[in-house]
């Protein structure tokens, strides 16, 4: 790509990642038990000397309610859909945090709220120390140079009346002065080639491409501003399995090359495991368990996580018969009127009276740096078949 500027920025990011102690998945796997990259009991990464690394993004007690009806002379709110209800997490440089859960649990609402496409009801989100929710509209637009999004539907997110070259170059129109006009055509060609397309594709329209190719166009557009964080909102859910793998591999390559951080949202557990360093499991607007991908997939502690994993197909026949299927009874509670205490208690086989009275906190209950929001969390060791 006009590659000098991209490579230079990538080198800078890699240096920052090394200072912060965060590592991408391939480095983490080869590092073994390197103490310089350990996490403390809250799941926070530590730097080379044991100091806590400052997160790129810190979300604290995020709440997003949608009013359902207003009555009375003053239009007082009488009800609300509790889409996101007190979510907190950290994201470090060069890291991928996977958000997984059933449809309607609030994953996409978190993404849209962080992008300020929706306004939060309460809470805070600090990106490089700046609270995203207190910024003016002009500051938010400037910040979007550093935070970009890849949407779920690659066709709906692309303007059908624009050529691909115009689509990829559009961020430079919104943010003038970043790339001189005379250099934009070359930059577009380089971006398209970087995501596996042809430079000549710049003259075609979105309807002329397959779903996977359209998503590559969306990724190229997200890369145009050289962001630090990309929020991927179910970017492969509409694609065939083979195409999913290609897009996931592309995202991993870009992360390794450019030092990107991802929030990766999906309901497919296998896809999330493939790309994520850490995984947060959501249920009815709340995070119920968070941990490294090996911790979540091999040693889950929350009953809801265990039920999700038991329902996922096991492609490896070895140990498949040892898996115990957990069948949840009853309907998913409504976010308009969620159960008191633990929102999962109405479907949980471990529920006791305390579960209806006391909302369990997301804390480390086993001293493993693996927080779980369950009064009766229990470490479950899954057989080798697990998830491939």
ROVEXTI-94554 format. One line per field, with one value per residue (C-alpha): residue number from 1; residue in one letter; x, y, z. Coordinates in pm, 1 decimal, padded with zeros to 6 digits, m for minus. Example, Ala and Ser with C-alpha at 12.3 -4.5 7.8 and 13.67 -1.06 7.14 Angstrom:
ROVEXTI-94554
seq: c(1; 2)
type: c(A; S)
xx: c(01230.0; 01367.0)
yy: c(m00450.0; m00106.0)
zz: c(00780.0; 00714.0)
This chain:
ROVEXTI-94554
seq: c(1; 2; 3; 4; 5; 6; 7; 8; 9; 10; 11; 12; 13; 14; 15; 16; 17; 18; 19; 20; 21; 22; 23; 24; 25; 26; 27; 28; 29; 30; 31; 32; 33; 34; 35; 36; 37; 38; 39; 40; 41; 42; 43; 44; 45; 46; 47; 48; 49; 50; 51; 52; 53; 54; 55; 56; 57; 58; 59; 60; 61; 62; 63; 64; 65; 66; 67; 68; 69; 70; 71; 72; 73; 74; 75; 76; 77; 78; 79; 80; 81; 82; 83; 84; 85; 86; 87; 88; 89; 90; 91; 92; 93; 94; 95; 96; 97; 98; 99; 100; 101; 102; 103; 104; 105; 106; 107; 108; 109; 110; 111; 112; 113; 114; 115; 116; 117; 118; 119; 120; 121; 122; 123; 124; 125; 126; 127; 128; 129; 130; 131; 132; 133; 134; 135; 136; 137; 138; 139; 140; 141; 142; 143; 144; 145; 146; 147; 148; 149; 150; 151; 152; 153; 154; 155; 156; 157; 158; 159; 160; 161; 162; 163; 164; 165; 166; 167; 168; 169; 170; 171; 172; 173; 174; 175; 176; 177; 178; 179; 180; 181; 182; 183; 184; 185; 186; 187; 188; 189; 190; 191; 192; 193; 194; 195; 196; 197; 198; 199; 200; 201; 202; 203; 204; 205; 206; 207; 208; 209; 210; 211; 212; 213; 214; 215; 216; 217; 218; 219; 220; 221; 222; 223; 224; 225; 226; 227; 228; 229; 230; 231; 232; 233; 234; 235; 236; 237; 238; 239; 240; 241; 242; 243; 244; 245; 246; 247; 248; 249; 250; 251; 252; 253; 254; 255; 256; 257; 258; 259; 260; 261; 262; 263; 264; 265; 266; 267; 268; 269; 270; 271; 272; 273; 274; 275; 276; 277; 278; 279; 280; 281; 282; 283; 284; 285; 286; 287; 288; 289; 290; 291; 292; 293; 294; 295; 296; 297; 298; 299; 300; 301; 302; 303; 304; 305; 306; 307; 308; 309; 310; 311; 312; 313; 314; 315; 316; 317; 318; 319; 320; 321; 322; 323; 324; 325; 326; 327; 328; 329; 330; 331; 332; 333; 334; 335; 336; 337; 338; 339; 340; 341; 342; 343; 344; 345; 346; 347; 348; 349; 350; 351; 352; 353; 354; 355; 356; 357; 358; 359; 360; 361; 362; 363; 364; 365; 366; 367; 368; 369; 370; 371; 372; 373; 374; 375; 376; 377; 378; 379; 380; 381; 382; 383; 384; 385; 386; 387; 388)
type: c(X; X; X; X; X; X; X; X; X; X; X; X; X; X; X; X; X; X; X; X; X; X; X; X; X; X; X; X; X; X; X; X; X; X; X; X; X; X; X; X; X; X; X; X; X; X; X; X; X; X; X; X; X; X; X; X; X; X; X; X; X; X; X; X; X; X; X; X; X; X; X; X; X; X; X; X; X; X; X; X; X; X; X; X; X; X; X; X; X; X; X; X; X; X; X; X; X; X; X; X; X; X; X; X; X; X; X; X; X; X; X; X; X; X; X; X; X; X; X; X; X; X; X; X; X; X; X; X; X; X; X; X; X; X; X; X; X; X; X; X; X; X; X; X; X; X; X; X; X; X; X; X; X; X; X; X; X; X; X; X; X; X; X; X; X; X; X; X; X; X; X; X; X; X; X; X; X; X; X; X; X; X; X; X; X; X; X; X; X; X; X; X; X; X; X; X; X; X; X; X; X; X; X; X; X; X; X; X; X; X; X; X; X; X; X; X; X; X; X; X; X; X; X; X; X; X; X; X; X; X; X; X; X; X; X; X; X; X; X; X; X; X; X; X; X; X; X; X; X; X; X; X; X; X; X; X; X; X; X; X; X; X; X; X; X; X; X; X; X; X; X; X; X; X; X; X; X; X; X; X; X; X; X; X; X; X; X; X; X; X; X; X; X; X; X; X; X; X; X; X; X; X; X; X; X; X; X; X; X; X; X; X; X; X; X; X; X; X; X; X; X; X; X; X; X; X; X; X; X; X; X; X; X; X; X; X; X; X; X; X; X; X; X; X; X; X; X; X; X; X; X; X; X; X; X; X; X; X; X; X; X; X; X; X; X; X; X; X; X; X; X; X; X; X; X; X; X; X; X; X; X; X; X; X; X; X; X; X)
xx: c(00000.0; 00139.8; 00291.1; 00555.1; 00306.2; 00110.9; 00420.9; 00554.5; 00236.0; 00229.5; 00584.5; 00481.9; 00183.6; 00392.7; 00630.0; 00335.5; 00202.4; 00537.8; 00549.6; 00196.4; 00260.7; m00035.4; 00018.3; m00172.3; m00289.4; 00000.9; 00257.4; 00057.9; 00050.4; 00427.8; 00504.2; 00388.3; 00406.1; 00604.5; 00543.2; 00564.7; 00219.6; 00027.2; m00311.7; m00407.6; m00721.7; m00940.9; m00818.2; m00603.7; m00283.4; 00046.8; 00352.7; 00709.4; 00773.9; 00436.3; 00269.4; m00087.3; m00097.2; m00325.3; m00613.8; m00686.7; m01058.5; m01219.9; m01597.9; m01751.6; m02112.0; m02253.3; m02633.8; m02860.7; m03239.6; m03492.9; m03824.9; m04125.6; m04407.7; m04476.0; m04800.8; m04946.2; m04945.3; m04566.4; m04499.6; m04340.7; m04165.2; m04351.6; m04128.7; m03799.2; m03615.9; m03299.6; m03075.1; m02747.8; m02757.7; m02428.2; m02150.7; m01782.7; m01470.2; m01119.2; m00960.1; m00582.9; m00370.7; m00331.8; m00599.0; m00925.1; m01218.2; m01497.5; m01855.7; m02078.1; m02434.5; m02783.5; m02961.1; m03100.0; m02849.2; m02715.8; m02395.9; m02472.9; m02616.4; m02277.8; m02110.3; m02350.3; m02324.9; m01944.7; m01958.1; m02203.2; m02462.9; m02677.1; m02655.9; m02600.2; m02845.7; m02556.0; m02201.2; m01864.7; m01626.2; m01266.3; m01070.6; m00707.4; m00823.2; m01104.6; m01465.8; m01645.6; m01984.2; m01895.9; m01742.6; m01910.1; m02037.5; m01733.0; m01500.4; m01686.5; m01638.7; m01267.9; m01246.5; m01389.9; m01056.2; m00932.3; m01238.7; m01401.0; m01671.9; m01734.4; m02106.2; m02299.3; m02462.6; m02191.4; m02442.6; m02660.2; m02352.2; m02228.1; m02390.4; m02516.1; m02488.8; m02120.8; m01827.6; m01606.6; m01325.4; m01556.5; m01674.2; m01320.5; m01216.0; m01524.6; m01358.6; m01106.3; m01394.4; m01546.7; m01203.0; m01030.0; m00659.5; m00553.9; m00473.5; m00409.7; m00658.7; m00390.6; m00279.0; m00621.8; m00652.1; m00322.7; m00418.4; m00752.8; m00578.1; m00333.8; m00614.5; m00813.9; m00509.8; m00432.9; m00772.4; m00742.8; m00921.2; m00793.9; m00701.8; m00936.4; m01228.3; m01235.7; m01440.3; m01712.8; m02029.5; m02117.8; m02382.8; m02113.5; m01940.0; m02010.1; m02090.8; m01734.5; m01592.4; m01833.4; m01717.0; m01357.6; m01462.0; m01607.4; m01280.3; m01081.2; m01300.1; m01245.7; m00867.9; m00860.7; m00820.9; m00563.7; m00767.7; m00646.1; m00971.5; m01214.0; m01551.0; m01665.4; m02040.3; m02106.1; m01893.3; m01911.2; m02257.5; m02405.6; m02120.6; m02058.4; m01829.1; m01535.5; m01569.7; m01595.8; m01254.8; m01103.2; m01236.3; m01126.7; m00776.7; m00763.7; m00859.6; m00592.7; m00326.5; m00418.9; m00402.1; m00056.0; 00067.9; m00090.8; m00125.5; m00505.2; m00740.6; m01076.8; m01408.5; m01545.1; m01917.9; m02073.9; m02312.9; m02101.9; m01883.1; m01631.6; m01577.1; m01523.9; m01269.9; m01075.1; m00989.4; m01026.4; m00767.7; m01042.4; m01413.6; m01702.8; m02027.7; m02343.2; m02692.3; m02983.5; m02774.7; m02508.4; m02169.0; m02193.0; m01842.3; m01516.4; m01178.9; m00912.1; m01041.7; m00894.8; m01056.4; m01400.4; m01400.4; m01216.8; m01301.8; m01631.3; m01775.0; m02111.3; m02412.2; m02515.1; m02170.7; m02173.4; m02516.4; m02404.4; m02096.3; m02292.9; m02524.3; m02240.5; m02149.9; m01829.3; m01643.1; m01385.2; m01534.8; m01279.7; m01455.2; m01785.2; m01978.4; m01838.6; m02007.0; m02319.1; m02590.8; m02754.5; m03110.8; m03246.2; m03616.8; m03850.6; m03840.0; m03573.6; m03693.7; m03800.2; m03555.2; m03860.1; m03917.9; m03607.7; m03605.3; m03481.2; m03136.1; m02970.8; m03140.9; m03055.0; m03216.2; m03551.0; m03373.9; m03090.6; m03080.0; m02870.1; m03102.0; m03170.7; m03359.5; m03051.8; m03046.7; m03376.4; m03273.2; m02911.2; m02766.3; m02435.6; m02131.6; m01883.0; m01587.0; m01309.4; m01439.1; m01153.0; m00842.5; m00780.1; m00831.9; m01156.9; m01456.2; m01804.1; m02139.7; m02292.6; m02345.2; m02291.3; m02019.2; m01851.9; m01541.7; m01627.0; m01350.2; m01472.4; m01355.9; m01106.3; m01375.9; m01488.5; m01476.0; m01231.3)
yy: c(00000.0; 00342.0; 00115.9; 00330.6; 00525.6; 00212.5; 00016.7; 00309.3; 00334.1; m00043.4; m00035.8; 00235.7; 00032.4; m00279.9; m00079.0; 00048.0; m00305.9; m00428.3; m00148.0; m00226.7; m00598.7; m00694.0; m00967.5; m01101.6; m01458.3; m01608.4; m01446.8; m01547.1; m01910.8; m01922.4; m01733.8; m02014.0; m01903.8; m01584.9; m01387.8; m01055.4; m01116.5; m01246.1; m01115.0; m01032.1; m01162.4; m00905.6; m01007.4; m00694.3; m00735.7; m00662.2; m00509.5; m00640.3; m00512.0; m00621.5; m00280.9; m00277.1; m00178.6; 00112.7; m00017.5; 00130.3; 00121.8; 00100.3; 00065.7; 00119.2; 00040.7; 00100.7; 00116.8; 00159.0; 00153.6; 00213.4; 00365.9; 00153.8; 00396.8; 00739.2; 00836.8; 01132.5; 01504.4; 01535.2; 01210.0; 01033.4; 00710.6; 00401.4; 00123.6; 00047.1; m00226.7; m00291.5; m00367.6; m00315.4; m00318.4; m00237.7; m00368.4; m00312.9; m00437.4; m00336.2; m00373.1; m00350.9; m00261.3; m00542.2; m00748.3; m00897.7; m00914.1; m01141.5; m01065.5; m01371.7; m01451.8; m01521.3; m01286.6; m00990.5; m01000.4; m00650.1; m00719.2; m00492.5; m00224.1; m00201.9; m00156.6; 00115.0; 00295.7; 00296.0; 00442.1; 00706.3; 00590.8; 00550.2; 00763.7; 00576.9; 00597.6; 00605.9; 00484.7; 00582.2; 00463.1; 00587.1; 00561.1; 00661.3; 00834.4; 01036.1; 00973.0; 00896.6; 00989.0; 01345.8; 01446.3; 01702.3; 01597.5; 01755.9; 01566.8; 01241.6; 01280.7; 01345.1; 01040.2; 00816.4; 00844.0; 00615.3; 00391.8; 00227.7; m00035.2; m00331.7; m00402.7; m00729.3; m00693.4; m00613.7; m00517.6; m00287.9; m00104.5; m00018.5; 00251.0; 00068.0; 00387.0; 00439.8; 00265.4; 00065.6; 00317.1; 00595.0; 00386.2; 00312.1; 00675.7; 00820.1; 00842.0; 01084.5; 01302.4; 01305.0; 01366.9; 01596.8; 01658.4; 01304.2; 01187.7; 01437.9; 01400.8; 01316.0; 01019.1; 00876.0; 00653.9; 00482.3; 00441.7; 00286.2; 00036.7; m00055.0; m00103.1; m00324.8; m00538.6; m00562.0; m00718.7; m00964.6; m00779.9; m00637.7; m00275.3; m00277.3; m00361.8; 00007.6; 00072.2; m00180.9; m00155.3; m00351.4; m00567.7; m00715.6; m00883.9; m01186.8; m01149.1; m01224.6; m00976.7; m00708.3; m00762.7; m00720.7; m00385.6; m00289.7; m00386.6; m00182.6; 00119.9; 00071.8; 00060.9; 00379.8; 00604.0; 00371.8; 00332.1; 00187.7; 00004.5; m00171.9; m00289.2; m00592.8; m00642.9; m01001.6; m00949.3; m01312.1; m01425.0; m01378.9; m01563.0; m01925.5; m02122.4; m02128.0; m01754.1; m01694.8; m01857.1; m01634.3; m01316.3; m01427.3; m01504.3; m01164.9; m00986.4; m01180.6; m01093.0; m00724.6; m00726.7; m00882.1; m00641.5; m00316.8; m00371.1; m00327.6; m00392.2; m00556.7; m00591.2; m00894.2; m00960.2; m01290.5; m01560.6; m01839.5; m01973.1; m02138.4; m01817.1; m01613.2; m01862.1; m01853.9; m01484.3; m01375.4; m01337.0; m01294.3; m01372.8; m01205.0; m01403.6; m01189.3; m01273.4; m01028.3; m00711.6; m00823.9; m00992.4; m01315.5; m01453.4; m01328.1; m01493.9; m01606.9; m01817.5; m02134.3; m02053.3; m01997.0; m02289.1; m02551.0; m02447.7; m02250.2; m02164.5; m01996.7; m02226.0; m02018.0; m02049.4; m02422.2; m02452.9; m02255.6; m02472.7; m02793.9; m02689.9; m02608.4; m02874.4; m03065.3; m03123.8; m03348.2; m03697.1; m03773.8; m03726.2; m03629.7; m03897.3; m03768.9; m03431.3; m03379.8; m03180.1; m02919.8; m02845.7; m02517.3; m02511.9; m02216.9; m01904.8; m01635.6; m01361.2; m01027.9; m00734.0; m00516.9; m00700.9; m00907.0; m01132.4; m00985.6; m01080.3; m01311.4; m01278.4; m01640.3; m01790.3; m01870.9; m02118.8; m02228.3; m02573.9; m02439.2; m02155.0; m02099.2; m01828.9; m01605.7; m01588.8; m01396.1; m01161.9; m01074.2; m00988.7; m01180.5; m00967.0; m01039.4; m01140.2; m01400.0; m01687.4; m01933.0; m01709.6; m01781.6; m01431.0; m01565.9; m01361.7; m01516.4; m01365.8; m01666.8; m01744.0; m02112.6; m02091.2; m02425.9; m02500.6; m02747.3; m02924.0; m02998.8; m03308.9; m03275.0; m03271.9; m02928.6; m02669.7; m02702.3)
zz: c(00000.0; m00018.3; 00219.9; 00384.5; 00595.2; 00685.2; 00779.8; 00980.5; 01179.5; 01223.9; 01364.1; 01609.7; 01721.6; 01768.1; 01986.9; 02193.5; 02226.6; 02354.9; 02610.5; 02726.5; 02755.2; 02538.6; 02282.4; 01989.7; 01982.5; 01787.5; 02016.2; 02323.0; 02216.2; 02161.0; 02481.1; 02707.4; 03068.5; 03009.6; 03327.8; 03145.5; 02997.4; 03296.6; 03404.1; 03759.0; 03927.3; 03752.8; 03408.6; 03365.8; 03167.4; 03335.1; 03178.2; 03183.5; 03534.4; 03669.2; 03637.7; 03503.1; 03137.4; 03059.8; 02846.5; 02506.3; 02592.3; 02935.5; 02963.7; 03308.1; 03405.4; 03058.0; 03054.9; 02753.8; 02798.7; 02521.4; 02639.3; 02543.7; 02616.1; 02756.2; 02925.0; 03103.0; 03033.8; 03057.9; 02872.8; 03168.7; 03079.7; 03203.3; 03078.5; 02908.4; 02720.9; 02919.2; 02624.3; 02815.1; 03193.3; 03364.2; 03138.3; 03220.6; 03043.7; 02933.0; 02590.8; 02549.4; 02249.5; 01999.4; 02172.7; 02047.5; 02288.7; 02171.4; 02276.0; 02249.0; 02347.7; 02219.7; 01982.6; 02175.8; 02461.0; 02385.1; 02190.2; 01894.7; 02122.9; 02296.0; 01956.9; 01843.4; 02175.1; 02170.6; 01820.3; 01949.2; 01696.0; 02008.0; 02319.6; 02649.6; 02936.9; 03182.6; 03228.7; 03086.0; 02816.0; 02813.2; 02488.3; 02538.1; 02856.4; 02693.2; 02793.2; 02466.3; 02609.9; 02706.7; 02373.9; 02148.8; 01805.2; 01639.4; 01874.5; 01809.8; 01434.3; 01484.7; 01713.3; 01442.9; 01268.9; 01546.3; 01593.1; 01292.8; 01248.7; 01020.8; 00997.1; 00990.5; 00650.1; 00394.7; 00125.5; 00335.3; 00466.4; 00114.5; m00098.1; m00410.7; m00619.0; m00549.6; m00711.6; m00477.3; m00516.3; m00401.0; m00105.4; 00015.8; m00032.1; 00137.8; 00484.8; 00333.7; 00217.2; 00566.0; 00719.6; 00466.4; 00475.5; 00565.8; 00213.3; m00068.3; m00351.7; m00604.9; m00389.4; m00316.4; m00624.2; m00542.6; m00178.2; m00274.2; m00502.2; m00226.4; 00027.7; m00206.2; m00278.8; 00093.7; 00163.6; m00124.7; m00404.9; m00732.6; m00790.2; m01091.3; m00860.4; m00768.1; m01083.1; m01001.2; m00792.7; m00473.7; m00643.9; m00867.7; m00571.8; m00354.8; 00015.7; 00123.2; m00126.7; m00006.8; 00348.8; 00231.3; 00082.9; 00421.3; 00589.3; 00336.2; 00410.9; 00784.8; 00730.1; 00521.5; 00828.3; 00992.4; 01313.8; 01643.5; 01716.7; 01484.0; 01615.5; 01416.1; 01456.9; 01343.6; 01030.3; 00913.9; 01025.4; 00675.0; 00499.9; 00407.3; 00637.2; 00393.3; 00332.8; 00708.2; 00751.9; 00484.2; 00644.8; 00994.6; 00864.9; 00694.9; 01018.3; 01208.9; 00948.6; 00960.2; 01339.3; 01338.2; 01069.7; 01188.9; 01565.9; 01558.8; 01848.6; 01784.0; 01958.6; 01777.7; 01815.7; 01711.9; 01823.1; 01672.7; 01951.3; 01719.7; 01521.0; 01837.8; 01968.7; 01642.6; 01666.3; 02030.4; 02306.4; 02566.4; 02551.9; 02735.8; 02752.8; 02761.4; 02883.5; 02879.9; 02876.2; 03124.1; 03105.3; 03304.5; 03246.6; 03098.8; 03052.4; 02811.3; 02524.3; 02676.9; 03011.7; 02862.1; 02620.4; 02828.9; 03187.7; 03194.4; 03535.5; 03469.7; 03402.6; 03101.5; 02941.0; 03007.4; 02842.3; 02536.3; 02489.8; 02534.2; 02248.4; 02006.7; 01747.9; 01821.1; 01491.8; 01659.7; 01715.3; 01987.4; 02319.9; 02157.7; 02346.8; 02676.0; 02631.9; 02835.8; 02661.6; 02886.8; 02780.3; 02914.3; 02992.7; 02962.1; 02749.2; 02744.5; 02983.6; 02839.6; 02863.0; 02936.0; 03263.1; 03345.6; 03653.1; 03978.9; 04098.9; 03847.5; 03509.2; 03424.6; 03735.0; 03566.4; 03335.8; 03565.2; 03723.8; 04014.3; 04114.8; 04486.2; 04673.8; 04694.0; 04313.4; 04308.6; 04589.8; 04518.7; 04178.2; 04154.1; 04085.8; 03807.8; 04023.1; 04021.7; 04234.1; 04181.6; 04189.5; 03820.6; 03681.8; 03536.6; 03664.6; 03676.1; 03778.7; 03955.4; 04326.0; 04250.0; 03986.6; 03935.4; 03731.5; 03454.9; 03265.1; 02914.9; 02722.3; 02442.3; 02169.1; 02281.2; 02008.1; 01721.0)
